[in-house]
Every structure is written in structure tokens, then in C-alpha cells.
């Protein structure tokens, strides 16, 4: 059994974006963390042909939805069935921890096990303070007191042991299934995070977002206008970039040369006028 793997649930419409993610893992997976991809059975051969080069330095594992979730769960709306796959993957007993990645993100610098794990038994937990009605329903159901948090973050690390605890002490004891939890609120990461806060099976080591998110086109366009580059995101500590495929048309972040030229020109002009101002100010002070 692996201790840590990267995990991505995808499907045929996201294959082009998944290729970008996979190529970035080929390039930046410094510790050769295994990568698990899950897709519908009907797409598995296409995925194998499109993604596996046999030059990978890390282990790549392809599984089908049908190997993880039942027929009823497969027939739920697409975004809900993805939640079932992500939260039930632990039942395959392939790893102790898995990093949740979506097809529409990619890495931009070397990443290591230490980016996701404090030590071999303790993952970092992505957590921010956020109040949303859908998340509060979970907090209230579990009777967890305190500030509202969001755990819905790319790069969240799931613990198999914590999920087994959910299975034993939340589901079985109350004669429930995951589908019953999703009727309350269909956010698998939030259920995971709230249950962690309630049970505290290991010490919390929080981490902020690992990826620079572009949820909407205007966010992407604004960053381009400001001349933000990929190097800027690396300097800010981001491991990768997430471009939400439902709302942003670009698949990768690229700054047109025009914007780079304009921003460089403005920076040079600002420096020039600042120097000129200081020079004239010194002359003025000497003349007084």
C-alpha cells in the first residue's frame, strides 16, 4: 500500500485539460508520487492511449468509476457522482492518504511529499474561515461548535483512517450511507473537514491554498492586465494554477507579449519619474 498518492477524477470532456495536468506532473513530480486517475469504464482505453507514455518515473494507476461507486451513485448528476468517487476511493485500500486534484489545474514548480504531509502520518489540512449556508448545514448536523470554515480546496489531502472512522462512527452507527450525507449538503471535502474538526484524530497542521485560482473570466483578465506572470505566482508560493473550466475559456495561464511590454514600459516610466522627482527635489532644497 502506498502512503500518499495524487488523485484525479475525470471524464472524456476534460481529457485535454487532464493532459496538461499530467504533463505538469511528469515535469514537476520531484518525489515521484504515484498518480491515480479515475474515469468511466467506457473512456478507460482512450485515457490510457492519450495519457500513458511509459516514460513516467512514477507509478500511474487508471481505475474506473464502476470499480469505486455503485450503479445508483453513477446515475446521479455528474458533479455529484464525482463527490462519491472522491470520498469512496479509500475503500480501494491503495493508499493511506490521497491528494484531491481536479482536471483543470496544473503544477508550475517542483512539488514534494512535504508539501502535502507534515510527517508520514499527518497530512496538512487546507482550511480557510468562510461562512456559506451549504457548509453550515454540515457543521450544524455534526454539532460542531465554533467558527465556520471551508475545506473545499484543491490539493486537500484525505486520510483513509479518517474516512474509515466516518464509515464506522457516522454512517454505520446511524444506518446511513454517503448518499444520505449528500442530501444534506453535497460537498465531500466539507464533510471530511467538518468530521475532522469534530473528531480530531490527529493534530491539525493547516495550510492555505496551494493553487492560484481563477474561478471567473474577469479574475483571469484582471491578472493579465496587471501583467502578473507565472513567476509571480511561484514567488507567492503557489505550486500550481487552477483555471475553472466552466467559467474561464483559457486552459493555461499566458500573458500576451503586448501586456508584458506595456507593464514593463509603465514600470520603467515610474522609475524614471521617481528618480526625476527626487533629483529636482534635491536641487530645490539646495536653492532654498
N, C-alpha and C positions, 0 to 999 in steps of 0.2 A: 504494500500500500504506500502511495506517495504521501508525503506530509503536506505539500502545497502544490496546487495546480492553478493555471489560468482557465477560466470557464467562459464560454460564449454560446448562447442560444441564438440561432439564426435561421433564416429560411431563404428561398431562392431569390426573392426580390431584393434582398440585402447582400447578395453574393459579391457584387462589385465593391461595396464598402468593406465587406469582410476580407476581401483580398488585400485591401490597403492595411487593415489591422494586422493580418497575418504577415505581410511583408515587413511591417514595423517590428513585429515580434522576432522575425528572422534576424533583423538587424540589431535590435537593442536588448534582446533577452540574455543579459550578461551571465546569469546563473543557470541558464538552460532549464528554466522552469517548464514542466510539461504543460501542454495546451490541449484542452478538451473542447471540441466543437460538437454541438447537438443541432440536428436539423431533422425535418420529416423524412421518413423512410424513402418516399418517392424521389427525394433530392440527393440521397446519400452518394450515389455514383458520380453525379455531376460535381458535388462538393469535393470528392476525392480527386477527381481529374483536374479540377480548377485550382486546388489549394496545395496538394501534397507534391513536393518537388523531389523528395527522397534525399535532399541535401540538408535537411534540418539537423541541427546539432542537438536539438531537444526532442523529447517524445511528443508526438501529436496523436491524439485519440479522437476518432469520429464515432459518435453514437447517434441513435435515432430517438425522436420523441417517443416513439412506441415502446422503446426499451425502458422509459422512465415514468411515463404517465399513462393512465388508463384511457379507454375509449371515450368515456364521458368527459374527462378533462381535455382530451384532444379536440372535442367538438365545441368547446367554449370559444368565445371571441378570441382572435389571435393574441391580443395583448394580455388577456387573462391566462391563456394556455401557456404563455411564456413564463408567467409567475409560477405556475405549477411545476414546470420543468426546472426552474432555478431553485425552488425551495425543496424539491424532492430528489435532486441529484445525489444528495448524501446517501440515499438508500442503495446506490450502486457500490458503495464501500470501496471506492477507488482512491480516496484521499481523506486526510484529516481536516484540511482547510482548502477552500477554493475561492479565488478572486473573481467576482462578478464583472464581466466586461460585456458591453454591447457592440454590435457590428459597426456602429457609426462613430467609433473612436479609434485613435491610433496613437502609438508612442512616438516621442520625438527625442528621447535621450535614453541612455542605458538605464535599465531598471534591474533591481536585485531583490532577493528574498527579503532583505532587511527593510525594503520599502513597504512591505505588507505585514511583516511579522516582527514583533518586539523580541521574541525568542521563539524557539521551536514549538512551544506550547501555547503561545499567547499572540493573537493577531492584533494589529492596530484596528480600531473601530472608527469609521468615518461618521462624524456626528456634528451637527450644527443646531443652534437654537432656532426653531421655526414653529410657528403656530398655524396649522391647517386643519380644517374640520375633519378631513378624511383620516388624518393621523391621530387626532384627538379621540376618535371613536375607538381606536385600538388601545390607547393609553387608558381610557375610561373603562373599557371592557376588562383589561387586566388589573384595574385598580392600582395603577402605578401613580404615586403622588409625586409632585414636583414639576419643574419646568417642562414645557413641551419641546421635543427635539425632533429633528428629521434624520433618518438613517438612510434615506433614498439617495445614495451617492454611487457614482461609477467607481469601481475599484473596491467596493465593500467586500470584506472577507467573511465568508460563512464558515462556522465551525461545525463539523459533523457531530461532535459531542453535544453541543448546544441544541442542534436540531433533533437529536435523539431524545434529549430532555423534553423538548416541546412535544414530540410524539408521545412520550410516556406520561408526562405530567400535565399536559394541557389537552391533548387530543383524546387519548385512551381513557383517562380518568373521567372525562366529561362526555364520552361517547360521541366524539366529534371527528371530522375529517378536515383536511385543509380547505376543501370547498366551503365548509361552514364558516371558517375564518374569513375567507374571501368575500362571503356575502356581507359580512360586517364592514370590511374595507379591503379592497383587492391590491394590497401593497406588500409584497412578500418581504422586502427589505425592512419595512416599518414593523412588521410582526416580529421579525428576527431581532431588530434593535430594541423594541419595547420589551420583549421577553428577556433579553439580556439584562436590561436595566432592572427588571423585576426580580430576576433570579441571581444575577451577579455571579456566574460560575467561575470567573477569573477576573483579575484586576483589569480595570479599564485603562487602556492607553489610547487616547483619542488622536485622530489625525484630521486635518482639513481636506478639502477636495484635492485629489491627485491630478485632476484633469482641468484644463481651461475649457469651460463650457460655452458653447454658442447655442442657446436654445431657440433664438429667433433671428430672422434675417437682419433686422435692424441692429442687433448686437454685433453681428459679423461685419456689417457695413461700417459701423461706427469704429470698430477696431482697425479696419483697413484705412479709413480716413485719417485716423491718428497716426498711421504709419507703424503700428505695432507689428513686430516681426516674430517669427518662431523663436529666435534667440532671446527676445524679450520674455517670452513665456518660460523658456528654460531658466533664465536668470531669476524669474519669480518662483522657481521651484517646482513647476508643473512637469509631470512625467509624460503627459501627452495632451492631445486636443480631442474634444468631443464636439462633433457638429451634428446637431439633431436633424435626422434625415427627413422628418415630417415637415419641417418649417424652414430649413436652410437649403438652398439649391446646390451649393458647392459641396464637394466631397472632402476636400482638403483645404487647409488654410494657405492662401497665397496672396501676397501683396503685390499688386501691379507695379511695374517699374515707374510708372507715372507718379504714383503716390509716394514711392520711396524718394524720387527726385524732388518732388515738391516739399516733402517734410525735411529732407536734408538741406534744401535751399533755405527754408524758413529758419532752421536751426543755425545755419551759418550767418544769416542776416541778424538773428537775435544776438549772437555772439559779437558780431561786428558793431551793432548799435550800442551794446552794453559797454564794449571797450571804448567806443567813441564818446559815450556819455561820461565815463569815468575820466577819460583824457580831458575833455572840456571842463569837467567839474574841478579837476586839479588846477588847470590854468586859471579858472575863475577864482579859486581860493588864493592863488598866488598873487593875483592882481588886486585883491581887496586890501 
